[in-house]
Amino acid sequence: MRKTVHQQRRLVPCLVNHEHAVELEEIKRLLDAHLEAYEMVHADLVAGGIDPDCGRKGMSAEQVLGAAVIKQLEGYSYEELAFHLVDSSSYRALCGFGLGDEVPSANTLQRNVKRVRAETLESINRLLLVDAKKAGVEKGRTVRVDCTVEETNIHEPTDSSLLYDIVRVIARLLAQAKQGGYAVEFMNHTRRAKRRNLGAFNANNKRERRKAYRDLLKVSEATLDYALCALPVLVEQPNAVVDIRGAQLGEGIALELERYLPLGRQVVAQTRRRVFEGEQVPASDKVVSIFEPHTDVIVKDRRETLFGHKLCLTTGRSGLVLDCIVLEGNPADSTLPVQVVERQRDIYHRPPRQVAFDGGFASRANLADLKELEVKDVAFSKRRGIAVSEMAKSTWVYKKLRRFRAGIEGGISFLKRCFGLGRCLWRGFASFRAYTWAGVLSANLLMLARHAMA
């Protein structure tokens, strides 16, 4: 019988009989099997002299790790994560929240999740690899390696936009200080800098562009001078204005100015070198973001320029991510094979028997070093003058490994589309590494759960 309205609702929530709910239950079982994982997360949460026995009741390590996994698994913002933890009994169970427990706010979730270090997440991932080996899912005997780029969350950098960023950010900080009662003197050149930024971008010829840059450099240097003069005032002038943590407002603004001043000077210097001296500034000397100064300039195959960090990923036959190296700078792929295999030896206490690389990793020196590490068969997708007989025991094995290597492209796409490794949304290099490993860990948990359900 079909009714218009159910007059009597259930008093007890019904069990969730859905494939994804079963996956979440399996992920919870995988995490609960390693109490040492929760201990490592707990150590991060109480690091920095925090006494876990004092203050109000905070999130447990189980809840923080579960929240981090759900966030990467579903691609939620912290606001969305807070809502779904309230709304979903499956998510609450994964995090260890009872039906009557209060779920933390978005700010609390962010503050706790960001305290978990990349090294902790990497160690937890290695615990899962031990489980996978015992279950026969992944033994790490045949692996494939490739590099990709994870971008930082910045706008497309140009010299004019970076100069405009410097002017507007420093002017905003100085305005906050003045409103707080500090005797700082400055002229707000933000609107003028914005016009010159647009003028440099839309200039019809080199003369117009240089004219816009000349004035933009003038206001940028003036703004940097204002900040330099304001620093002693902010530190020395007594003031009763405090922020919500009880710290002096001036001290906080002074720290921000000290962070932006050297970056501003570097942006001014690189603009002069490139625009007025006609010099090609090396990527290692460039600042491409004053908010994410750790960002590297990475050119792929001389055709595409990306801004972020290079990742070296190692996966196995099961599709699990066995290792991930977040690289600084833009090292050539040919410098990485030995490091990759040595890390695999640390994980499995023996080198892999077969390794498949992209063509960029190929060199005779690398082949010789890998053979010394007792790797039996090596396959570079582009041979670069190396005979197949030198790499593998037969042409059949080489072709099989080369086809096997192609599968990592799908794995990289999976990580970027579903686990956020296309662009990091967290600030700072340490947070970049933690964000990356959170995505890798969540992907491996999901794949292990699916293997267990198969």
VEXTI-957804 format. One line per 8 residues: number of its first residue (from 1); their letters; for each residue z, y, x of N, C-alpha, C. Coordinates in steps of 0.001 Angstrom, whole numbers, plus 500000, padded with zeros to 6 digits. Each point is the difference from the previous one (the first is absolute). Layout:
# VEXTI-957804
NUM> a> Z,Y,X,Z,Y,X,Z,Y,X; ...
//
This chain:
# VEXTI-957804
1> mrktvhqq> 500000,498805,500849,500000,501195,499151,500000,501250,500888; 499140,500949,499669,499932,501252,500750,500734,501093,499226; 500923,500689,500666,500781,501053,499359,499572,501370,500504; 500330,500997,499198,499709,501371,500421,500974,500457,501080; 501286,499732,499810,501049,500376,500950,501012,498874,500061; 500466,499659,501231,501081,499035,500146,501322,500710,499753; 500725,499574,498981,501243,500650,499647,501130,499657,500962; 499974,498804,500581,501063,499540,500892,499414,499745,501381
9> rrlvpclv> 500439,500756,501019,499534,499813,501382,500897,498999,500713; 499454,499422,501075,500768,499054,500810,501128,500731,500735; 501159,499363,500072,501120,500563,500746,499923,499655,501480; 499357,498884,500324,499883,499533,501389,498546,500135,500430; 499730,500625,501150,498606,500122,500444,499388,498632,500279; 498751,499844,499632,499327,498724,500190,499545,499868,501448; 499805,498780,500461,499519,499738,501353,498561,500471,500134; 499662,500499,501175,498647,500489,500254,499151,498833,500491
17> nhehavel> 499080,499585,499184,499126,498873,500346,498625,500549,500357; 499899,500492,501226,498752,500598,500453,499793,499630,501464; 498739,499889,500401,499687,499574,501369,500619,500933,501042; 499924,501311,499758,500538,500939,500980,501523,499911,500064; 500642,499747,498869,501459,499835,499998,500405,498789,500829; 499195,498936,499918,500271,498800,500801,499827,500308,501486; 498984,500814,500334,499801,500405,501398,501205,500781,500517; 500523,500894,499172,501161,500783,500409,501233,499118,500189
25> eeikrlld> 500152,498989,499150,501111,499057,500162,499879,499247,501316; 498786,499615,500356,499781,499279,501252,500251,500907,501206; 499594,501276,499895,500274,500959,501072,501508,500162,500184; 500733,500068,498894,501452,500102,500069,500599,498782,500690; 499479,498818,499686,500503,498771,500636,499736,500025,501508; 498803,500480,500397,499667,500074,501423,500947,500934,500743; 500333,501139,499398,500899,500949,500654,501438,499479,500030; 500446,499387,498905,501375,499503,499938,500243,498852,500970
33> ahleayem> 498918,499348,500434,500145,498905,500963,500399,500498,501382; 499924,501325,500210,500320,500576,501306,501024,501119,499823; 501269,499621,500004,501051,501009,499886,500015,500921,501214; 499485,499494,501146,499958,500851,501189,499052,501181,499807; 499012,499841,499110,499111,501121,499698,500782,501133,499340; 500856,499655,499057,500831,501007,499348,500986,500623,500998; 500489,499199,500947,500909,500533,501010,499300,501037,500869; 498746,499750,500362,499252,500954,500822,499760,501308,499247
41> vhadlvag> 499661,499886,498718,499799,501202,499194,501313,500763,499856; 501086,499270,499805,501315,500644,499870,500352,500771,501271; 499659,499435,501165,500276,500680,501263,499246,501329,500079; 498779,500047,499485,499243,501256,499979,500624,501011,499047; 500491,499514,498862,500559,500900,498987,501283,500672,500467; 500764,499311,500838,501286,500559,500451,499895,500553,501416; 498786,500057,500554,499827,500533,501360,500292,501496,500014; 500335,500501,501168,500269,501426,500128,501429,500383,499684
49> gidpdcgr> 500912,499037,500110,501412,500318,499795,500450,499999,498557; 499163,499483,499094,500394,499943,498583,500968,498841,499791; 501145,500274,499399,501000,498972,499719,499680,499360,498656; 499622,498705,499989,499630,499362,498723,501170,499832,499036; 501233,500152,500497,501171,499806,499147,500508,501302,499387; 499326,501123,500306,500443,501294,499474,498937,500585,499076; 500414,500926,499159,499067,500677,499121,499691,499205,498748; 499102,500526,499204,499631,499345,498759,499177,498753,500276
57> kgmsaeqv> 499913,499139,499008,499256,498754,500156,498507,500288,500131; 499417,499573,501106,498583,500224,500241,499175,498762,499689; 498689,500121,500189,499107,498861,499792,500282,498924,501048; 499967,498751,499575,500185,498898,500943,498716,499759,500778; 500101,499268,501093,498819,499669,500799,499001,499198,499171; 500493,499108,499148,499130,499212,499123,499198,500910,499081; 500647,500998,499430,499321,500916,499080,498976,500870,500729; 500339,500464,501200,499087,500859,500757,498755,499226,500420
65> lgaavikq> 500181,498798,500524,498846,499204,500429,499121,499637,498811; 500623,499617,498883,499226,499685,498802,499213,501191,499499; 500628,501182,500018,499312,501219,499554,498819,500325,500906; 500174,499829,501318,498908,500268,500944,498822,499070,499759; 500298,498736,499732,498927,499019,499751,499254,500345,498712; 500724,500324,498936,499355,500339,498721,499136,501246,500148; 500505,500984,500717,499256,501244,500177,498648,499738,500657; 499984,499206,501077,498741,499710,500688,499142,499026,499201
73> legysyee> 500650,499073,499319,499277,498987,499234,499210,500623,498858; 500570,500995,499357,499376,500598,498829,499393,501376,500270; 500259,500572,501179,499460,501319,500303,500653,501111,499204; 501285,499845,499685,500702,500993,499194,500453,501189,500854; 500082,501167,499386,500757,501100,500567,501475,499712,499749; 500892,500802,500603,501425,499759,499776,500393,500291,498557; 499362,500976,499371,500274,500269,498584,499582,498804,499139; 498831,499452,500280,499536,498825,499250,500882,498797,500279
81> lafhlvds> 500430,499855,501260,500871,498879,500353,501314,500080,499233; 500587,501197,499922,501262,500157,499267,499829,499620,498532; 498877,500411,499394,499768,499666,498590,499843,498496,499799; 499181,499372,500840,499727,498568,499799,501218,499128,500309; 500889,500467,500881,501233,499251,500224,500900,500053,498765; 499961,501115,499297,500750,500094,498748,499351,499152,498915; 498679,500002,499975,499254,499429,498879,499775,498501,500121; 499872,499470,501229,499570,498618,500193,501154,499101,500434
89> ssyralcg> 500243,498964,499228,501037,499039,500378,499586,499183,501220; 498707,499777,500180,499529,499243,501167,500239,500775,501286; 499709,501303,499989,500232,500821,501182,501496,500124,500297; 500799,500136,498954,501453,500098,500191,500537,498726,500631; 499477,498862,499568,500458,498727,500563,499628,499885,501474; 498793,500449,500372,499577,499943,501395,500903,500864,500881; 500429,501151,499484,500842,500901,500775,501488,499656,499916; 500360,499120,499090,501409,499640,499870,500790,500938,499116
97> fglgdevp> 499330,500708,499078,500696,500842,499027,500307,499172,498753; 501251,500064,499519,500352,499341,498755,499485,500788,498807; 500044,499385,498829,499477,500649,498794,500766,501280,499665; 501271,500039,500333,500799,501187,499688,500160,500959,501163; 499389,499694,501153,500157,500855,501184,499147,501255,499882; 500544,501086,500508,499247,501244,500031,499002,499969,501147; 498757,500352,499717,498952,500010,501025,499998,501354,500708; 499892,500020,501324,500029,501275,500744,498840,500913,499617
105> santlqrn> 500170,501263,500269,498948,500987,499755,498898,499859,501049; 498919,500729,499765,498879,499970,500946,500426,500505,501369; 500809,501048,500040,500459,500549,501281,500866,498999,500759; 500858,499303,499290,500857,499001,500636,499171,498840,500531; 499015,499569,499226,499120,498930,500458,499266,500410,501275; 499478,501205,500000,499274,500480,501178,500913,500072,501221; 501174,500550,499820,500920,500178,501120,500393,498662,500616; 500172,498977,499180,500407,498687,500509,498838,499203,500581
113> vkrvraet> 498873,499996,499316,498845,499241,500497,499539,500542,501343; 500050,501333,500169,499527,500598,501248,500934,499713,501180; 501186,499508,499758,500918,499681,501090,499689,498664,500657; 499199,499184,499359,499667,498677,500556,498937,500174,501083; 500276,499522,501199,499118,500207,501140,498849,498996,500020; 498941,500385,500699,498842,499112,500145,500389,498713,500716; 500884,500105,501006,500412,498807,500751,500706,498999,499097; 500774,500494,499040,500681,499112,499056,498998,499268,499118
121> lesinrll> 499026,500722,499475,498988,499378,499136,499162,499009,500779; 499700,500303,501263,499246,499053,500831,500802,498724,500237; 501300,500139,500226,500850,498815,500211,500074,499142,498747; 500074,500637,498833,500012,499247,498745,498682,499263,499818; 498897,500653,500376,498696,499349,499898,499944,498753,500877; 500613,500068,501169,499996,498823,500885,500837,498864,499417; 501060,500340,499270,500766,498955,499314,499131,499294,498959; 499170,500759,499301,499108,499401,499005,498954,499109,500661
129> lvdakkag> 499548,500386,501185,499010,499168,500704,500598,498655,500394; 501315,499987,500308,500671,498724,500282,499984,499126,498749; 500270,500598,498838,499937,499254,498741,498603,499448,499761; 498995,500835,500258,498614,499575,499781,499632,498840,500912; 500515,500012,501222,499711,498898,500931,500664,498706,499536; 501254,500102,499554,500708,498806,499523,499330,499412,498762; 499473,500890,499136,499350,499533,498771,498564,499545,500233; 499500,500133,501218,498625,499601,500296,498962,500981,499496
137> vekgrtvr> 500425,501198,499621,499062,501011,499501,499252,500663,501144; 500713,500325,501073,499386,500687,501143,500694,499567,501286; 499235,499389,500903,500556,499528,501260,499660,500908,501175; 499113,500961,499794,499674,500931,501066,499192,499408,501128; 499286,498926,499732,499196,499360,501057,498621,500637,500133; 499454,500488,498892,498699,500686,500016,500182,501370,499360; 499717,501051,500768,500245,501357,499508,498750,500847,500201; 499944,501090,499256,498892,500952,500123,500578,501401,500121
145> vdctveet> 499311,500846,500739,500527,501313,500363,498939,501059,499739; 500429,501124,499448,499103,501142,499835,500843,501262,499883; 499348,501138,500211,500676,501294,499908,499463,500792,498818; 500850,500822,499448,499607,500913,498941,500796,501288,500185; 499760,500972,499132,500689,501288,500092,500738,500263,498699; 501266,500370,500128,500789,500460,498855,500167,501509,500151; 499574,500740,499003,500016,501453,500093,501382,500572,499691; 500295,501142,500589,501190,500746,499619,499653,500914,498824
153> niheptds> 501025,500460,499308,499793,500767,498776,499816,501486,500328; 498820,500340,500547,499717,501383,500395,498661,500424,499408; 499773,501329,499959,498708,500490,499558,499013,499954,501163; 498713,500106,499696,498973,500002,501042,500266,501168,500951; 500245,499725,501283,500414,501080,500899,498828,500831,500522; 500147,501309,499938,499125,500940,500694,500901,500996,500714; 499470,500662,501011,500823,500966,500727,500504,501103,499079; 499141,500481,499095,500409,501089,499114,501074,499553,499011
161> sllydivr> 499876,498790,499475,501008,499527,499042,501337,499749,500685; 499981,499561,501262,501250,499780,500727,500697,501331,500292; 499211,501019,500363,500584,501324,500222,500596,500559,498703; 499301,499796,498891,500516,500435,498707,501294,499272,499643; 500062,498694,500297,501231,499242,499757,501170,500598,500772; 499754,500342,501258,501065,500583,500826,500507,501308,499388; 499067,500866,499606,500396,501310,499463,500794,499836,498705; 499504,499207,499074,500656,499909,498691,501357,499303,500087
169> viarllaq> 500122,498972,500854,501269,499277,500102,501062,500861,500659; 499658,500652,501112,500983,500837,500686,500374,501204,499137; 499022,500602,499327,500309,501124,499110,500930,499571,498879; 499804,498830,499462,500887,499502,498942,501423,499806,500513; 500152,499441,501206,501331,499800,500568,500706,501329,500270; 499245,500963,500519,500605,501308,500267,500391,500714,498701; 499205,499830,498946,500344,500584,498702,501274,499379,499447; 500164,498685,500181,501231,499341,499553,501210,500542,500751
177> akqggyav> 499813,500225,501320,501107,500538,500791,500368,501410,499539; 498996,500801,499710,500269,501377,499560,500706,500010,498647; 499591,499110,499109,500665,499906,498698,501444,499533,500150; 500254,499238,501069,501362,499520,500246,500891,501015,500677; 499479,501191,500263,500839,501054,500558,499881,500190,501492; 499078,499303,500650,499841,500144,501447,499081,501181,500308; 500322,500719,501056,499277,501230,500354,498759,499679,500827; 499068,499269,499423,498742,499684,500688,498934,500993,499538
185> efmnhtrr> 499174,500434,500941,498939,500948,499699,498655,499323,500230; 499125,500073,498988,498673,499403,500149,499067,500565,498937; 498715,499852,500268,498961,500327,499020,499382,498702,499507; 499883,499855,498704,499435,498782,499423,498468,500096,499996; 499375,499257,500911,498545,500029,500139,499321,498816,499304; 500688,499366,499070,499460,498780,499399,498677,500256,499279; 499936,501027,499172,498764,500266,499249,498854,500349,500943; 500297,500778,501025,498967,500360,500967,499499,498755,500739
193> akrrnlga> 500926,499120,500382,499606,498769,500695,499167,499100,499091; 500343,499969,498717,499226,499185,499062,498569,500509,499895; 499831,501332,499924,498651,500566,499921,499196,499702,501271; 500646,500112,501157,499288,499724,501249,499663,498517,500131; 500873,499140,499493,499710,498564,500007,498749,499710,499179; 499922,500566,498797,498818,499810,499156,498769,500649,500633; 500195,501149,500652,498887,500660,500645,499417,499194,501137; 500870,499372,500795,499515,499152,501095,499282,498769,499458
201> fnannkre> 500509,499478,498895,499384,498803,499416,498629,500308,499392; 499857,501172,499381,498768,500343,499275,499074,500922,500792; 500278,500231,501280,499192,500919,500803,498550,499519,500082; 499080,500944,499959,498572,499677,500045,499480,499821,501414; 500691,500575,500959,499520,499891,501375,501191,500022,500948; 499698,499815,501284,501037,499907,501024,500759,501312,500158; 499312,501120,499868,500646,501299,500173,501049,500226,498918; 499661,499715,498750,500963,500158,498895,501190,499060,500177
209> rrkayrdl> 499709,498783,500439,501085,499030,500166,500968,500459,501095; 499454,500494,501103,500856,500472,501084,500837,501216,499575; 499405,500860,499207,500732,501169,499513,501189,499570,499145; 499785,499022,499116,501095,499498,499159,501072,499325,500853; 499568,499218,500986,500961,499320,500864,500801,500996,500834; 499352,501065,500442,500697,500977,500835,501170,500631,499235; 499759,500372,498756,501073,500596,499204,501050,498954,499626; 499564,498764,499738,500938,498933,499651,500920,499684,501174
217> lkvseatl> 499448,500002,501207,500840,499800,501183,501000,501148,500169; 499555,501220,499693,500872,501167,500129,501221,499870,499082; 499781,499656,498727,501136,499903,499071,500842,498763,500306; 499375,498951,500514,500759,498790,500352,500948,500285,501155; 499499,500683,501034,500859,500327,501132,501107,500973,499596; 499677,500935,499121,501028,500930,499523,501089,499264,499239; 499609,499033,499172,500975,499226,499223,500871,499155,500919; 499409,499424,501048,500780,499229,500965,501004,500903,500726
225> dyalcalp> 499606,501228,500286,500922,500949,500638,501164,500348,499061; 499699,500180,498717,501073,500263,499023,501015,498853,500005; 499488,498758,500029,500894,498843,499986,500850,499948,501257; 499397,500330,501141,500741,499978,501260,501121,501043,499994; 499720,501165,499462,501018,501059,499915,501096,499661,498989; 499654,499208,498983,500975,499671,498955,500984,498932,500437; 499650,499182,500974,500863,498872,500386,501409,500433,500400; 500178,500953,500917,501390,500380,500349,500772,500593,498827
233> vlveqpna> 499306,500694,499095,500677,500566,498824,500522,498884,499109; 499193,498980,499787,500386,498895,499118,501160,499206,500570; 500067,499896,501324,501042,499187,500628,501297,500781,500159; 499892,501300,500328,501187,500764,500379,500614,500799,498857; 499174,500432,499036,500543,500862,498942,500899,499210,499064; 501264,500380,499845,500879,499290,499047,499523,500240,498576; 500005,498937,499227,499523,500112,498624,500690,498952,499145; 500324,500371,498769,500723,499081,499117,499082,499083,499220
241> vvdirgaq> 498688,500198,500110,499072,499198,499214,499918,498592,500587; 500270,498997,499182,499931,498610,500445,499119,499225,499038; 499454,498876,500488,499200,499154,499120,500903,498992,499314; 499424,499067,499259,500790,499069,499191,500818,499038,500857; 499626,499846,501286,500760,499111,500877,501093,500752,500759; 500130,501299,499745,501029,500779,500665,499593,500554,501340; 498748,499837,500396,499528,500512,501283,499520,501438,499842; 500050,500764,501079,499515,501372,499965,498493,500009,499739
249> lgegiale> 499573,500859,499078,498588,500115,499672,499185,500382,501233; 500524,500939,500792,499280,500462,501172,499765,498906,501017; 500957,499119,500172,499849,498908,500964,498856,499066,499599; 499925,499707,498710,498921,499126,499528,498636,500635,500182; 499884,501290,499692,498718,500690,500165,499641,500104,501482; 501002,500241,500849,499750,500090,501440,499451,498684,500545; 500534,498880,499533,499488,498695,500441,498538,499813,499583; 499680,500426,498779,498617,499894,499541,499070,500878,500844
257> lerylplg> 500439,501217,500293,499168,500898,500811,499804,499445,501408; 501045,499425,500576,499879,499416,501334,499032,498825,500018; 499863,499348,498856,499035,498889,499920,498569,500509,499888; 499812,501094,499249,498641,500486,499761,499473,500926,501103; 500890,500646,500755,499551,500954,501018,499110,499357,501073; 500426,498908,500657,499110,499409,501014,498703,499457,499406; 500060,499482,498769,498774,499520,499352,499053,501166,499732; 500568,501135,499570,499172,501174,499751,499331,500499,501264
265> rqvvaqtr> 500747,500014,501096,499410,500447,501259,498874,499063,500437; 500196,498708,499775,498966,499041,500380,498749,500168,499138; 500171,500271,498718,498854,500224,499120,499245,501260,500422; 500732,501051,500338,499360,501230,500471,499212,499726,501279; 500594,499265,500932,499338,499719,501276,498740,499165,499795; 500074,498970,499160,498816,499147,499812,498901,500745,499247; 500359,500935,499129,498999,500804,499306,499268,500916,500982; 500747,500645,500899,499359,500858,501008,499055,499193,500886
273> rrvfegeq> 500451,498838,500403,499165,499168,500883,498712,499574,499307; 500100,499632,498737,498825,499457,499312,499069,501111,499503; 500552,501032,499345,499174,501010,499331,499477,501051,500969; 500872,500484,500900,499607,501134,500840,499580,499606,501415; 500488,498851,500482,499615,499566,501340,498951,498888,499983; 499666,499510,498789,498962,498984,499876,500365,498662,500602; 501281,499724,500133,500457,498761,500626,500175,498899,498963; 499665,498778,500393,500272,498845,499143,501409,499503,500312
281> vpasdkvv> 500912,500242,499085,501404,499646,500228,500177,498493,499837; 500566,499307,500996,500225,498555,499866,500928,499688,498830; 499791,498846,499398,500819,499606,498847,501481,499935,500362; 500305,499626,501241,501405,499896,500415,500693,501350,500064; 499220,501100,500107,500578,501341,500078,500063,500699,498643; 499503,499348,498965,499887,500651,498695,501221,499740,499123; 500325,501002,499203,500917,499833,498868,499143,500083,498743; 500017,498972,499175,499174,500001,498798,500825,500227,498741
289> sifephtd> 501320,500091,500156,500865,500318,498866,501339,500481,500534; 500490,501119,499479,501325,500464,500410,501099,499250,499257; 499640,499287,498946,500974,499230,499227,500107,498560,500505; 498901,499458,500507,499976,498654,500576,499399,500085,501401; 500727,500615,500954,499417,500212,501332,499738,498723,500778; 500569,498879,499559,499757,498727,500685,498623,499427,499690; 499276,500586,499061,498701,499473,499566,499013,499945,501166; 499299,498876,500123,498971,499817,501022,498618,500241,499408
297> vivkdrre> 499089,500445,500844,498591,500149,499617,499286,498730,500432; 499436,499287,499054,499383,498704,500286,498549,500033,499532; 499097,499802,500927,498565,499990,499713,499539,498553,499966; 499412,499604,498884,499533,498624,499833,498493,499934,500219; 499607,499275,501018,498579,499726,500272,499172,501284,500091; 500610,501081,500451,499309,501276,500193,499375,500540,498709; 500525,499594,498863,499385,500428,498742,501017,500549,499011; 501242,499624,500115,501006,500398,499018,501291,500379,500717
305> tlfghklc> 500554,501151,499646,501253,500455,500596,501118,499866,498976; 501057,499301,500397,501148,499786,499129,501243,500568,500669; 500993,500335,499184,501213,500628,500501,501199,499169,499542; 500624,499331,500937,501127,499131,499680,500394,499195,501222; 500182,498712,499809,500339,499113,501117,499208,498697,499874; 499699,499452,501141,499263,498750,500077,500974,498831,499841; 499627,499037,499164,500787,498789,499797,499246,498814,500567; 500699,499153,500730,499418,498739,500476,500660,498873,499216
313> lttgrsgl> 499226,499342,499143,500529,498991,499085,499602,498598,500456; 500937,499079,499860,499762,498586,500294,500324,499198,498752; 499047,499202,499535,500230,499159,498826,499663,498552,500335; 500466,499083,499143,499753,498580,500207,499117,499419,498912; 499892,498680,500007,499156,499317,499006,500498,500210,498582; 501309,500166,499834,500581,500164,498666,499752,501386,499426; 499574,500942,500832,499864,501381,499572,501235,500837,500259; 501100,499372,500440,501209,500748,500321,499759,500904,501208
321> vldcivle> 500629,501163,499984,499930,500914,501144,501077,499560,500988; 499557,499469,501125,500932,499471,500991,500579,501106,500878; 499244,501066,500188,500483,501071,500852,499229,501278,499693; 500639,501124,500281,499378,501311,499811,500530,500933,501088; 499101,500571,500766,500373,500941,501054,499519,501381,499582; 500916,500940,499874,499645,501390,499710,499836,500708,501340; 498789,500406,500304,499672,500522,501320,500080,501523,500024; 500367,500537,501141,499961,501439,500224,498775,500334,500832
329> gnpadstl> 499329,501097,499660,498748,500320,500668,498865,499175,499422; 498930,499888,500755,498842,499235,499551,499557,499052,501105; 500858,499014,500353,499626,499078,501069,498806,499139,499596; 499190,499660,500979,498844,499145,499730,500471,498611,499573; 499227,499374,499114,500345,498646,499557,500092,499034,501177; 499203,500235,501033,499960,499090,501143,501300,499981,500793; 500924,500954,499733,501282,500020,500711,501088,499213,499279; 499680,499402,498848,501042,499441,499131,500129,498480,499971
337> pvqvverq> 498975,499195,500329,500110,498544,499783,501209,499333,500640; 500315,500347,501239,501129,499348,500669,501308,500335,499281; 500181,501263,499622,501203,500410,499277,500134,499248,498684; 498886,499828,499296,500018,499294,498709,500453,498559,500179; 499438,499314,500978,500329,498579,500204,501433,499852,500499; 500457,500906,500849,501385,499921,500471,500989,500197,498857; 499676,500879,499057,500873,500182,498837,499997,498756,499114; 498854,499336,499900,499958,498744,499247,500850,498926,500679
345> rdiyhrpp> 500007,500018,501309,500832,499037,500736,501482,500286,499762; 500369,501280,499871,501390,500331,499696,500396,499533,498604; 499063,500074,499069,500303,499612,498613,500120,498490,499857; 499026,499257,500561,499934,498547,499796,500462,499198,501213; 500409,500709,501069,500475,499349,501228,498917,499138,500660; 498770,500316,499723,498841,499371,500633,498784,500844,499652; 498986,500000,500856,498807,500791,499682,499167,499306,498919; 499188,500728,499253,499094,499348,499045,498950,499171,500742
353> rqvafdgg> 499527,498970,499345,498988,499134,500631,498619,500641,499936; 499714,500704,498889,498693,500636,499819,500207,501440,499520; 499227,500929,500575,500090,501400,499616,498593,500550,499812; 499786,500706,498888,498700,500606,499707,500159,501520,499985; 499153,500679,500783,500062,501454,500130,498706,500639,499534; 500108,501287,499675,498814,500807,499768,499295,500246,501344; 498762,500487,499929,499231,500198,501221,500573,501038,500934; 500743,500990,499454,500566,501043,500840,501049,499496,500970
361> fasranla> 500552,498818,499773,501025,499436,500872,499403,499249,501190; 498689,499817,500019,499358,499092,500955,499930,500589,501402; 500392,499195,500971,499768,500282,501420,500324,498724,500763; 499379,499852,501158,500266,498812,500815,501447,499981,500487; 500541,501192,500309,501387,500052,500463,500950,499526,498903; 499759,500428,498755,500837,499561,498890,499893,498497,499786; 498786,499478,500108,499807,498555,499830,500789,499235,501051; 499938,500455,501248,500728,499321,501069,501508,500067,499767
369> dlkelevk> 500490,501163,499573,501437,500147,499745,500454,499119,498841; 499181,499897,498963,500366,499165,498846,500012,498525,500373; 499077,499593,500832,499989,498606,500456,501236,499701,500842; 500445,500985,500789,501225,499816,500781,501225,499872,499105; 499944,500637,498827,501090,499889,499030,499923,498713,499185; 499053,499121,500364,499850,498666,499393,499427,500044,498592; 499172,500992,499725,499227,499998,498754,498768,499136,500238; 499823,498966,499210,498928,499030,500243,498629,500552,499651
377> dvafskrr> 499882,500595,498814,498694,500488,499536,500117,501477,499633; 499095,500801,500546,499949,501434,499714,498624,500319,499449; 499948,500797,498943,498710,500391,499429,499955,501510,499837; 499102,500650,500732,499693,501408,499779,498767,500053,499105; 500064,500785,498936,498870,500004,499053,498717,500502,500648; 500124,500823,501054,498848,500386,500814,500278,499511,501411; 499108,499187,500519,500289,499303,501257,499954,500915,501221; 499177,501064,499965,499909,500958,501101,499769,499312,501345
385> giavsema> 499036,499089,500011,499617,499330,501248,500866,498835,500396; 500967,499625,499155,500880,498860,500307,499443,498757,499327; 499842,498938,500752,499440,498758,499454,500994,499357,499034; 499446,499333,498987,500853,499310,499023,500832,498926,500677; 499428,499324,500983,500721,498925,500693,501227,500519,500744; 500001,501285,500373,501164,500585,500665,501116,500296,499014; 499643,500284,498751,500998,500380,499008,500578,498806,499258; 499153,499088,499540,500451,498895,499153,499417,498690,500511
393> kstwvykk> 500553,498918,499496,499561,498698,500517,498645,499573,499467; 499523,500641,498918,498685,499677,499466,499460,501171,499193; 498686,500005,499787,499385,501037,499175,500504,499911,498570; 500243,498784,499524,500489,499800,498635,501371,500661,499814; 500888,499834,500979,501326,500622,499928,499884,501515,500044; 499121,500518,500869,499830,501448,500108,499512,500598,498687; 498987,499378,499387,499464,500517,498743,501044,499927,498882; 500769,498934,500021,501034,499860,498975,501058,501092,500145
401> lrrfragi> 500402,500307,501241,500984,501055,500232,499438,501379,499663; 498726,500201,500303,499398,501293,499695,499941,500230,498496; 499679,498950,499237,500020,500127,498534,501428,500201,499496; 500939,499317,500629,501404,500140,499617,500480,501437,500215; 499578,500641,501092,500416,501374,500281,499566,500968,498915; 498835,499758,499407,499496,500913,498975,500949,500104,498807; 500830,498983,499795,500926,500015,498873,501083,501046,500098; 500257,500517,501205,501050,501004,500137,499602,501318,499350
409> eggisflk> 498694,500230,499839,499550,501236,499355,500504,500069,498562; 499944,498861,499301,500522,499966,498638,501505,500208,499966; 500708,499449,501004,501440,500194,500069,500381,501450,500231; 499239,500688,500859,500254,501419,500252,499759,500815,498732; 498918,499684,499298,499712,500690,498741,501120,499770,498980; 500524,498786,499949,501097,499655,499086,501239,500838,500316; 500331,500136,501292,501157,500785,500401,499832,501479,499648; 498783,500507,500167,499769,501418,499737,499966,500294,498500
417> rcfglgrc> 499359,499137,499237,499863,500271,498565,501299,499782,499241; 500734,498960,500377,501128,499570,499176,501377,500319,500585; 500070,500294,501292,501320,500179,500613,500130,501312,500777; 499097,500934,499760,500165,501349,500509,499659,500229,501448; 499355,499048,500688,499715,500179,501411,498742,500831,500255; 499397,500525,498945,498885,500921,500198,500484,501364,500455; 501137,500437,499450,500557,501321,500341,501507,499943,499892; 500687,500403,501058,501462,500022,500000,500490,501274,499335
425> lwrgfasf> 500917,499872,499055,500520,501143,499256,501348,500473,500530; 500531,499361,501038,501292,500391,500563,499784,500877,501225; 500950,500871,500301,499867,500972,501090,500682,499507,501267; 499361,500259,501149,500564,499634,501297,499467,498661,500481; 499949,499835,501331,499435,498774,500558,500888,498788,499728; 501324,500170,500100,500896,498876,499703,499834,499547,498550; 499873,500956,499090,499793,499658,498590,498613,499397,499783; 499012,500452,500776,498661,499421,499916,500056,498500,500313
433> raytwagv> 500711,499646,501062,500117,498587,500377,500761,499216,498930; 501070,500607,499459,500770,499310,498963,499159,499795,498746; 499230,501000,499611,499131,499901,498828,498982,498876,500192; 499422,499928,501194,499010,498964,500287,500610,498613,499917; 501166,499818,500610,500634,498687,499976,500517,499640,498605; 500385,501005,499207,500393,499712,498615,498820,499449,499222; 498805,500562,500237,498800,499479,499345,499664,498600,500458; 500099,499743,501302,499713,498662,500537,500985,498978,499444
441> lsanllml> 501287,500345,500005,501025,499082,499498,499778,499686,498522; 499688,501003,499199,499775,499775,498569,498785,499110,499770; 498942,500210,500774,498804,499164,499863,500309,498548,500341; 500752,499772,501069,500338,498633,500391,500914,499327,498983; 500944,500765,499447,500868,499428,498961,499184,499560,498792; 499044,500816,499589,499176,499644,498846,499152,498764,500294; 499402,499945,501195,499161,498841,500334,500822,498721,500131; 501196,500100,500582,500863,498821,500094,500444,499531,498611
449> arhama> 500271,500959,499111,500373,499648,498633,498860,499278,499309; 498781,500465,500196,498850,499343,499379,499730,498630,500592; 500243,499841,501309,499847,498680,500606,501023,499027,499402; 501227,500493,499779,501041,499131,499442,499695,499624,498555; 499321,500891,499273,499691,499727,498594,498762,499138,499828; 499183,499929,501052,498730,499257,499875,500232,498505,499846
//
